[in-house]
Amino acid sequence: MKRNAPLHPDAPLRLLDHGKPMNRREFIARGLLRGAGLVSSIGVMSLFSNPRAAYATLAPDLEALKGPCGIAVAGAGKIPFICFDLAGGASIAGSNVLVGGQSGQEDFLSTAGYSRLGVPGNMVPSLPGFVNRQLGLAFHSDSQFLAGILEKTSVGTQSFTNGAVIPARSENDTANNPHNPLYGIFRAGANGELLATVGSRSSDSGGNSVFPPAMFDASARPTKVDRPSDVTGLVSTGKLVGLLDQSDAVAVMESIARISRMKLDSVTPGLGISGDDVLRDMIECGYIKAADIADRFGNPAALNVDLDTDIVGDDGIFSSAEFASDGEFRKTASIMKLVVNGYAGAGCVTLGGYDYHTGERGTGELRDLRAGRCIGACLEYAARRNTPLMVYVFSDGSVASNGRIDDSENGRGKGEWTGDSSATAASFFLVYNPGNQPQLVDASGISLARRQQLGYMRSDGSVETSATPAANNPNLLVEAVLLNYMALHGEVGEFATRFPSHSLGNATSLDRLTAFQPIVSGTIP
C-alpha cells in the first residue's frame, strides 16, 4: 500500500478521523496553533511577595530588613518542578516507557498487548536488547523519547537520574482532564523569587489540560512565558539603571530607603502610626525591594536566555542554529531558565501536535524525539546548575495501533498509530539529583520493581483500572504526583495536612504509591 510521508514536527495534523477543531485546545493538539509571546513587565513593588531566595547582598543596615520585607534568604528552597503537557494524546506506554504487569515494568505483556502499544513482535522488550535503563527507569531501547533525552544529556546526568511510570487512563481529546499539578506543587511549598509558577499557555493552568478545581489558588496563577523575550520582560528597573551604572543605581535606592525610614521614624509619634503598620511597611519595604531588584537584575544578562552559555552556543545544550530554528526549544529553554534557577517555583511546557494517529508511524516518532530533546534539556540544565529537578510528563489520552507495520525510515518498523485509546495511557516522571541517583523506597515488603511502576497494565496492553486510585481518575493521578514530589523532601507525613481532601487512602496506601526516598531534607540548603 502507498503510505503517506511523515509530517515535519511543526506541520499541523489536518486529516484525522475527527471533526473540525472547534476550540483552542483542539487547535493546539493538532499543531494548528502555537502560543504567541507576550512581554509582561511587572511593577517592581509587586514582584517579591513570596520570593524564593536573595543571593545578592545589600548594605548591612538594609540587609537585615530583607527578611521582614519578605525577601527571604533561604526562601522556599523546594526542588524545581517542570511538567510537559503533550497535547493530543501521545504514546507514552510501551513504545517509550515500558509498562508491565503486577510485578513491574519487566513483567512483560503479551505479544498482542505490545502490538496494541505499537511494538511489533520482533521488538517486544522480552527479547534481548530491547530494554534500556540508562535513566534508571526502563525505556524501550528504540524509544524516541529516550533517544532525545540521551542526545541532550551527558553520561553523568543520566547516571544521576531515575524515574517512575504511572499507568493511568485519561480521556482523549478533551480540555477537561484535570492533569495539571502546578497549583498543587505550589501548595506543597514550591515558590520562586519572581513568580510562583509559569506556563507556556495563557490559561489558568499554564498548560493544555486543566487543574483539579480544589487546588486552585489565584495568587499562584501561572504567568505565560513561551520565548526568551518573555523572560527578560519580567523585570524592569526603570531608567535609573542606564542613567547610572548598576552599583550607583543600587546605592541611590538604598539611600532613598534610609531617608524614608528616618522620615517615618520622625513622624510616627505625631501621626499615631505604629512601626508595624501596613503603610509603614509598604513605603519602607518598597524601596528596599526596588534596591534588591536593581542589585540582582540590573544587569539584563541575568535573565537573558540567549546569553546563557549553558543553554545556547558551542558548549550549550542547544546549538545556536537549532535554537534559532525551533520555537519549542526556545519555549522549553525559557521555562527551564526560570524554574531551575529558582526565579519560578514550577513550570509547565505545552507541546502541541501529539494527536498523531495519522495512519503511519513516522510523524509520531519525530514528535516524540523532539519532546525527548526538550525533556533532556531540562535535566542537563539542572545538572549544569547543580540543582535537583523533577520532570513530569503527561498527555490527554493516548493512541493505539492495529498492528500494521510502517517500515519506512522514520516509521522504524513499528506499528502505525490508527486511533485514539484512553485505555493505553500512562504518565511518568524523572528525578535528577546532583551527585547521587535517587533511590527507590525499600520498605514494607514492596519490591523495588513495584515502586518504579505505580500500578500496572493487563496482558492485552490496557490499564488495570483497579490497580491504584489514580489509574482511572486524573484528579488522583495529580495527587499521586504531588505525593511523590513531597516524598523527595521527606514530607510524606505532611501530605494529608497539605491536601486534607485527598482520596489516595490511608498511610499504607500512600506508602504503596511512593517511589523514591528523600533526596533533600525539607528544603534545598
C-alpha positions in Angstrom: 0.0 0.0 0.0 1.1 3.6 -0.5 1.9 5.2 2.7 1.9 8.9 3.4 5.2 10.5 4.3 5.7 11.5 7.9 4.9 15.1 8.8 7.5 17.6 10.0 7.2 18.1 13.8 5.8 21.6 13.1 3.3 20.5 10.5 -0.4 20.6 11.5 -2.4 17.4 11.7 -5.2 18.0 9.2 -6.6 14.7 8.1 -7.5 12.9 11.3 -10.7 11.0 11.9 -12.1 13.9 14.0 -14.4 16.7 13.2 -13.1 20.3 12.6 -11.3 21.7 15.6 -13.7 24.0 17.4 -11.7 25.3 20.4 -8.2 26.4 21.3 -7.3 23.0 22.9 -8.2 21.1 19.7 -6.1 23.5 17.6 -3.1 23.0 19.8 -3.5 19.2 19.9 -3.3 19.1 16.2 -0.4 21.5 15.9 -2.6 24.2 14.2 -1.9 26.8 16.8 1.0 27.9 18.8 1.1 30.4 21.7 2.1 33.9 20.9 4.6 35.6 23.1 3.6 38.5 25.3 6.2 40.5 27.1 5.0 41.3 30.6 6.7 44.0 32.7 5.7 43.7 36.3 5.9 46.7 38.6 8.9 46.5 41.0 6.6 46.9 44.1 4.7 43.7 43.3 7.5 41.2 42.3 8.6 39.8 45.6 5.5 38.9 47.6 7.0 35.5 48.2 10.5 35.2 46.7 12.4 32.0 46.8 15.8 33.4 47.7 18.0 36.5 47.6 21.5 35.8 46.6 22.8 39.3 46.4 23.8 41.5 49.3 22.6 45.0 50.1 24.3 47.3 52.5 24.4 45.8 56.0 21.8 48.1 57.6 19.3 47.2 54.9 20.3 43.6 54.5 18.8 43.0 58.0 15.4 44.3 56.8 15.1 41.9 53.8 13.5 39.2 55.9 10.8 41.4 57.4 10.1 42.7 54.0 9.5 39.2 52.5 12.9 38.9 50.8 13.9 35.7 52.5 17.5 34.5 52.2 16.6 30.8 52.3 13.2 31.2 50.6 11.0 28.3 49.6 14.0 26.1 48.8 12.0 23.3 47.2 13.0 21.1 44.3 12.3 22.8 41.0 9.5 21.1 39.1 8.7 21.2 35.3 5.9 19.3 33.7 5.4 18.6 30.0 1.8 18.6 28.7 1.8 16.7 25.4 -1.4 18.0 23.8 -3.4 15.5 21.8 -2.8 12.0 23.3 0.9 10.9 22.9 2.0 7.3 23.2 3.9 7.0 26.5 3.4 3.4 27.5 5.2 0.5 25.7 6.8 2.3 22.8 8.5 4.8 25.1 8.4 4.0 28.8 7.9 0.3 29.5 4.8 -0.7 31.4 4.2 -4.3 32.5 2.1 -6.4 34.7 1.7 -6.5 38.5 5.4 -7.3 39.2 6.7 -4.2 37.4 8.0 -2.9 34.1 9.7 -6.2 33.2 6.7 -8.3 34.0 6.1 -8.5 30.2 2.8 -8.2 28.5 1.5 -10.5 25.7 2.8 -10.0 22.1 -0.7 -8.8 21.2 -0.6 -6.4 24.1 2.6 -4.9 22.9 1.3 -4.8 19.3 -1.6 -2.6 20.6 1.1 -0.3 22.1 2.8 -0.1 18.7 5.6 -2.5 19.4 5.9 -5.3 16.8 6.6 -8.9 17.7 10.3 -8.7 16.7 10.8 -5.7 19.0 9.0 -6.8 22.2 11.0 -6.0 25.3 11.1 -9.7 26.4 13.7 -10.2 23.6 17.3 -9.4 24.3 18.4 -5.8 23.7 15.1 -4.0 23.9 15.2 -2.7 27.5 17.2 0.4 28.3 17.9 1.5 31.9 20.4 4.3 31.3 17.9 6.7 33.2 17.1 4.2 35.9 13.5 3.9 34.6 13.1 1.2 32.0 12.5 2.5 28.4 12.1 0.6 25.2 15.6 0.7 23.7 14.1 2.3 20.5 12.1 4.9 22.3 12.3 8.2 20.6 11.7 9.9 24.0 14.7 8.1 25.2 16.8 9.0 22.1 16.0 12.7 22.5 16.8 12.7 26.3 20.1 10.9 25.7 21.1 13.3 23.0 20.8 16.3 25.3 22.2 14.8 28.5 25.7 13.8 29.5 26.5 10.4 30.8 26.9 11.9 34.3 23.5 13.5 34.2 22.0 10.2 33.0 23.6 8.3 35.9 22.1 10.6 38.5 18.6 10.3 37.1 15.9 7.9 38.0 12.1 7.8 37.4 8.8 6.0 37.8 5.8 5.3 35.5 2.1 5.5 36.4 -0.3 3.6 34.2 -3.5 5.7 34.3 -6.4 6.4 31.9 -7.4 9.9 30.9 -10.0 11.0 28.4 -9.0 11.5 24.7 -9.2 14.9 23.1 -10.8 16.9 25.9 -9.9 20.0 27.8 -11.5 18.6 30.9 -8.7 16.3 32.1 -7.6 17.7 35.4 -4.0 16.7 34.7 -2.1 19.8 35.6 -0.3 19.8 39.0 1.1 23.3 39.2 -1.2 24.6 41.9 -0.6 21.5 44.0 3.2 21.9 43.6 2.8 25.5 44.9 0.7 24.3 47.8 3.4 21.7 48.6 5.8 24.7 49.1 7.4 25.5 45.8 7.8 29.1 45.0 10.1 31.4 43.1 12.0 34.7 43.5 10.0 36.4 40.8 6.9 34.2 40.2 5.2 31.3 41.9 4.5 29.4 38.6 4.9 29.8 34.9 3.4 28.1 31.9 3.7 28.3 28.1 0.0 28.9 27.6 -2.1 31.8 28.8 -4.6 29.6 30.6 -5.5 29.2 34.3 -3.4 26.1 34.4 -0.5 27.4 32.3 -0.9 24.4 30.0 -3.3 22.5 27.8 -5.0 20.3 30.4 -6.9 21.9 33.3 -6.1 21.6 37.0 -8.0 19.8 39.9 -10.5 22.5 40.9 -10.0 22.1 44.6 -6.3 23.1 44.2 -6.9 26.5 42.5 -5.1 29.4 44.1 -5.4 32.8 42.4 -2.1 34.0 43.9 -0.2 31.3 42.1 -1.8 31.6 38.6 0.9 30.8 36.1 2.5 33.7 34.2 2.7 33.0 30.5 6.2 32.5 29.2 7.0 30.8 25.9 10.0 32.7 24.5 13.2 34.3 25.7 11.8 37.9 25.4 9.1 36.9 27.9 11.8 36.1 30.5 13.7 39.4 30.1 10.4 41.3 30.1 9.6 40.1 33.6 11.8 42.6 35.4 12.1 46.3 34.8 14.4 48.5 36.9 13.2 51.6 35.1 15.5 54.3 33.7 17.7 54.6 36.7 19.8 51.7 35.7 21.2 53.1 32.4 21.5 56.7 33.5 23.7 55.3 36.3 25.7 52.2 36.4 24.2 49.2 38.3 26.1 49.8 41.6 25.3 53.5 41.7 21.7 52.8 41.0 21.5 50.4 43.9 23.2 53.0 46.2 20.7 55.6 45.2 17.7 53.3 46.1 19.4 52.3 49.3 19.7 56.0 50.3 16.1 56.6 49.5 15.2 53.6 51.7 17.2 55.1 54.6 15.7 58.6 54.2 12.2 57.1 54.1 12.9 55.2 57.3 14.2 58.3 59.0 11.1 60.3 57.9 8.8 57.6 59.1 10.5 57.4 62.5 10.3 61.2 62.9 6.6 61.5 62.1 5.3 58.3 63.7 4.5 59.8 67.2 2.6 62.7 65.7 0.5 60.5 63.4 0.0 57.7 65.8 1.2 55.1 63.3 2.9 52.2 64.9 6.1 50.8 63.4 4.3 47.6 62.4 1.5 49.2 60.4 1.0 48.2 56.8 1.5 51.8 55.5 5.0 52.0 57.0 5.9 48.5 55.7 4.7 49.3 52.2 6.8 52.5 52.0 9.9 51.2 53.6 9.9 47.8 52.0 9.0 49.1 48.6 12.3 50.9 48.3 14.3 48.0 49.8 12.8 45.6 47.3 13.5 48.0 44.5 17.1 48.2 45.6 17.3 44.5 45.8 15.9 44.0 42.3 18.4 46.5 40.8 21.2 44.7 42.7 20.4 41.3 41.3 18.7 42.1 38.0 20.0 45.5 36.9 22.3 43.6 34.6 20.0 42.4 31.7 22.2 39.4 31.1 20.9 37.9 34.4 17.7 36.7 32.9 18.7 36.6 29.2 18.2 33.1 27.9 20.1 33.9 24.6 23.2 34.9 26.6 23.2 31.8 28.9 26.1 29.7 27.5 24.8 26.6 29.3 21.7 26.8 27.1 22.9 28.2 23.7 26.2 28.1 21.9 29.1 25.9 21.1 29.1 24.4 24.6 25.4 24.9 25.2 22.6 22.3 25.4 21.3 23.7 22.1 23.4 24.8 19.2 22.8 28.4 18.0 21.3 27.0 14.8 18.8 24.7 16.3 17.9 27.2 19.0 17.2 29.8 16.3 15.1 27.4 14.1 13.0 25.6 16.7 10.4 27.5 18.7 9.7 24.5 21.0 13.4 24.6 22.1 13.2 28.3 22.8 9.9 27.8 24.8 11.4 25.0 26.8 14.6 26.9 27.5 12.6 29.9 28.7 10.7 27.9 31.2 13.7 25.9 32.5 15.8 29.1 32.9 13.2 30.5 35.3 12.4 27.3 37.2 15.9 25.7 37.6 17.4 29.0 38.7 14.6 29.5 41.3 13.1 32.5 39.7 9.8 30.5 39.4 8.9 27.6 41.7 7.3 25.4 39.0 6.6 25.5 35.3 4.5 23.8 32.5 5.6 23.4 28.9 2.9 22.5 26.5 4.0 20.8 23.3 1.3 20.6 20.6 0.6 18.2 17.8 0.5 14.9 19.8 -2.8 13.7 18.4 -0.7 11.8 15.8 -2.8 8.8 14.8 -2.1 9.6 11.1 -2.2 6.1 9.7 1.6 6.0 9.7 4.3 6.0 12.4 6.9 8.5 11.3 5.0 11.6 12.4 4.7 10.4 16.0 8.3 9.2 16.1 9.6 12.6 15.1 7.5 14.4 17.6 8.4 12.0 20.4 12.1 12.7 19.5 11.7 16.4 19.9 9.8 16.0 23.2 12.7 13.9 24.4 15.2 16.6 23.5 13.2 19.1 25.4 12.9 16.9 28.5 16.6 16.1 28.3 17.5 19.8 28.0 15.8 20.4 31.3 17.7 17.6 33.1 21.0 18.7 31.6 20.4 22.3 32.6 19.7 21.2 36.2 22.9 19.2 36.2 24.9 22.2 34.9 23.4 24.3 37.7 24.0 21.6 40.3 20.4 21.6 41.4 17.8 18.7 41.7 14.9 18.7 39.3 11.6 16.7 38.9 10.2 16.4 35.4 6.7 15.1 34.9 5.3 14.1 31.5 1.6 13.5 30.7 -0.9 13.7 27.9 -4.6 13.7 27.3 -5.4 10.1 26.5 -3.2 8.1 24.2 -3.1 6.2 20.8 -3.2 2.6 19.7 -2.1 0.5 16.8 -3.9 -2.2 14.8 -0.6 -4.0 14.2 0.1 -2.8 10.7 3.8 -2.0 10.3 5.3 1.2 9.0 8.7 0.0 7.6 9.7 3.5 6.3 12.9 5.2 7.5 11.0 7.2 10.2 8.5 4.5 10.9 11.3 2.4 12.1 9.5 -0.9 11.5 6.9 -0.2 14.2 3.1 -0.3 14.4 1.2 2.5 12.7 -0.9 4.7 15.0 -4.5 4.2 13.9 -6.7 5.8 16.5 -7.2 7.3 20.0 -7.2 5.0 23.0 -7.5 6.2 26.6 -7.0 2.6 27.8 -3.3 2.6 26.8 -2.4 5.9 28.6 0.3 6.4 31.2 2.3 9.2 32.7 5.9 9.2 34.1 8.3 11.4 36.0 12.1 11.6 36.1 14.2 13.0 39.0 17.7 14.3 38.7 19.8 14.6 41.9 23.3 16.0 41.8 25.9 13.5 42.8 23.6 10.6 43.7 21.0 8.7 41.7 17.6 8.9 43.5 16.9 5.6 45.3 13.7 3.7 45.4 12.0 3.1 48.7 13.0 -0.3 50.1 10.4 -0.9 52.8 7.0 -2.5 53.7 7.8 -5.7 51.7 7.1 -3.9 48.4 9.6 -4.9 45.7 11.6 -2.1 44.1 10.1 -3.0 40.7 6.7 -2.2 42.0 8.0 1.1 43.4 9.1 2.1 39.9 5.8 1.2 38.3 2.8 2.6 40.3 0.0 0.4 39.0 0.1 -2.0 36.1 -1.4 -3.0 32.7 -3.4 -6.1 31.8 -1.8 -8.5 29.4 -3.7 -7.0 26.5 -2.0 -3.6 26.9 -4.8 -1.8 28.7 -4.6 -0.1 32.1 -5.8 -2.1 35.1 -8.1 0.5 36.5 -8.4 -1.1 39.9 -4.6 -1.2 40.5 -4.4 2.2 42.1 -6.8 5.1 43.0 -5.0 7.1 40.2 -5.5 4.5 37.5 -8.9 5.8 36.4 -9.0 9.3 37.7 -6.7 12.2 36.5 -7.6 14.1 39.7 -6.0 11.4 41.8 -3.1 11.0 39.3 -2.2 14.6 40.2 -2.4 13.7 43.9 0.0 10.8 43.3 2.5 13.0 41.6 2.2 15.6 44.5 2.7 12.8 47.0 5.9 11.8 45.2 7.1 15.4 45.0 6.7 15.7 48.7 8.4 12.3 49.3 11.5 13.7 47.7 11.6 16.2 50.5 10.9 13.7 53.3 7.4 15.1 53.7 5.1 12.2 53.1 3.8 12.7 56.7 2.6 16.2 55.8 0.7 15.2 52.7 -2.6 14.8 54.4 -2.2 18.2 56.1 -1.4 20.0 52.8 -4.1 18.1 50.9 -6.7 17.2 53.5 -9.4 16.3 50.9 -7.1 13.8 49.1 -8.5 10.5 48.0 -5.4 8.3 47.9 -6.3 6.4 51.1 -4.6 5.8 54.4 -0.9 5.8 55.3 -0.5 2.3 54.0 -2.0 3.3 50.6 0.3 6.4 50.5 3.3 4.2 51.1 2.4 2.0 48.2 2.2 5.0 45.9 5.6 6.4 46.9 8.5 5.7 44.6 11.6 7.4 46.0 13.5 8.0 49.2 14.1 11.7 50.0 16.9 13.4 48.1 16.7 16.6 50.2 15.5 17.2 53.7 12.6 19.7 53.7 14.4 22.4 51.7 17.4 22.8 49.5 20.3 24.5 51.5 
